[in-house]
Amino acid sequence: MVDWLTMLIQMVSLAMAVWCLVSTFRDQPMLVPHLVGMGVLWLLVLGQVGVLVVAMVGGESPDEPAMVISYLATVALLPPACAVWGFMERSKWGPAVIAFTCLILPVLLVRIEQLWSPVV
């Protein structure tokens, strides 16, 4: 895993969560800037997923490859799925969906890192 990229994804994700929670509490619907933020976050996530897939194809393998692959698929599909769901929900709960996703994403990345290089 690229540690600095993981840290960047976590920081951007938490910043998006705060921004979307503020929008939720202000009763604002999800707007295009929210989608742009999710797009940037998704590109960062896809970069990290690509690095891990290349490492796995190159021979570096975690102890539980099936579990890592399932987490990678979840991490890669979660931002666009929730962005679409949040954009379709035209009430204040659209940004709340995005905030919830952005709070889950750092936890999933920590779990992938634990699976990738377990502490003995």
N, C-alpha and C positions, 0 to 999 in steps of 0.2 A: 504494500500500500504506500501511496505517496502521503507522508504525514502532513506536509504543509497544505496539500490539497484537501485532505480530510478536515483539517482545522478551518480552512477557508470556507468549505461547504457548511460546516457547523455554524460558523459566525454569520454567514449570509442567511442561513436558514433561520437562526434565532432572530436576526434583524427583521426578516420578513414576517416572522410570527408576531413580533411586537407591533410592527406596522399594521398588520391585518387585524390584530386585536384592538388597536386604537380605532381603526375604521369600523369595526364591529360595535364598539361602545359609542361611537358617534352616529350610529344608524346609517352608515353609508353603504351602498352596494359595491360589489367588486367592479373595479374600473380597469381600463386598459393598462395603466401603470402597474397594477397588481399582476396582470398577466405578463408584462415585460419582466418584472422581478422574478416571477416563477420560471420564465424562460431562461433567464440567466442562471438561476439555481439548477435547472434541469441540465443545462449544458455543462456546468461544473460536475454534476453527478455523473453524467455520461462519460466525462473525461476520466473520472475515478474508476468507473465500471470498466471502461476500455483498458485502462492500465492493468487492472486485476485480471481481466480475461486474457490479455497478452501474457501476463506472468504465468497464468495457469497453463496456457498453450505451450509456453516456453519450458515447462517442466517443473516450475515451482508450484507445489500443491499443498493445500492445507490438510489437516488431519481428516476433516469432514467435508469433502468437496461438494457433495450434494446439498448440504446445508448452506454452504457459501454461495453456491449458484442460485439457490432459492432466495436468499437474502439479496443478492445482486439483482435478480429479476424484480423483486419487490421494490428495491430502491430506485431502479430505473423506471418503473411504471407508475410509481406513486405520485410524483409531481405533475405529470400531464393529466392523469386521471382526476386528481383532485382539483387541478386548475379548470378543467372542463366542468366538473361538478359545481365548483364555486362560481364560475361564470354563468352557468345556467340558473343558479339560485339568485334571483335579482333582488333579494331582500338583504338585510344586514347580516344574514347567516352565510352568505357567500364568502366574505372574508374570514368568517369563523372557521369554515371548512379548510381554507388555506392555512390559517394559523395552526389548526390542529395537525395538519400534515407537516408543517414546518417544525413543530415540536417533536414529532415522531421521527423525522429523518435523522437528526443527530444521534438518537438512541440506536437506530438501526446501524449507523456507521460505526458506533462503538462496538456493537455486537459483531459486526463483520471483522473489525480489527482484533477482537478477542478470539474469533475462530481462525483468523489468518495466522496470528502469531501468539499461541497460547502461552501463558506464564506457567512455568512448571514449578 
